[in-house]
Amino acid sequence: MKLAHLGAIATAAIVAVGVVLALGPAYMHTLDRNKPPPVMLSFSVVDGQNVPQWCKDLSSILAKHNVRATVFVTGKVAEQNPGCVTALAAYSGIDIGSQTYSYVALPSVGDYTKALDEVKRGKLAVDAAGNINSKVFKAPYGATDQNIYSLLSSSGISADFSYSSQYNKFEGGQFVKYDLVSCDNCGESPDRVRQLMDMHSPVMIDIDNTAQPSEIESLVVALKNGNVNLVNASGLTGLDLTVRNA
């Protein structure tokens, strides 16, 4: 995500919270004054250009401000830069997920067995690097097909954040859809900013490792000061999605 737009997002979020809180009792059936709508910061480490330092900086920023978030790492990056995953795992507020081994669009793989290998290898590489058991996934480019749920359940993954309008949680032997608002470059659109604080759906803000740590910290501070309820994937789904010392 282009960090030039994050300041606008944070400001809009803070204003939106204030407006909703001022609306009065008629709207209180959709909002608990003490529980702002949940927002999940979703970071993606898709290449090794600035890791593991970027991962160390991100972990430090989130820990410093006691903010929870979710970070998705490709298996190849984890394998080549294990210190990245180790740094992320050092702060318990971070959920660590995988996003295939080589950051490939799964439908383009064609063969089911090869696609399954991409998902499994990605998870195994992340797990090995951080001594964890990661159970959350995000498909590269948001590209999926009819095989996605079979691929994930066969890989020991319990939550999926591949889509812009939903997340999927494994329960009762199947993946169940929950509504979500995904925000990527939404500072360019007032309508998308308004959706950020939709009272009916959690919000996911997508950021990748091209973002500067100083800009990330500014966003975190602005959202926290605006009383935005920042959660990680485990907090959103009610599942333990990152088992440490596994």
Disulfide bonds with the S-S distance in Angstrom:
Cys55-Cys84 1.96
Cys183-Cys186 1.78
